[in-house]
Amino acid sequence: MPQVASRGAILHAQRLLNIEGYPVVRIDSDGVTVILDEPLLREQFGIRS
């Protein structure tokens, strides 16, 4: 996947999942690695394990 397309997909995921400023999806300081905070995702959306 081209880098431009993947960045666009990541931005869309961030808009959908990072509600109220909680960083559920973020890009690591290396600028390459995408991090999904699963426990925060579950808490934010009321998803049980």
DALIN-V516896 format. One line per field, one symbol per residue. ss: DSSP state (h for helix, s for strand, l for the rest). psi: psi as a letter, one per 40 degrees, with the letter a starting at -180 (. if undefined). burial: b if it has 24 or more other ideal C-beta (glycine too) atoms within 12 Angstrom, else e. Layout:
# DALIN-V516896
ss=???
psi=???
burial=???
This chain:
# DALIN-V516896
ss=llhhhhhhhhhhhhhhhlhhhlllsssllllllssslhhhhhhhhllll
psi=hidddddddddddddddghfehgdhihieeedhhhhgdddddddefhi.
burial=eeeeeeeeebeeeeeebbeeeeebbeeeeeeeeeeeeeeeeeeeeeeee
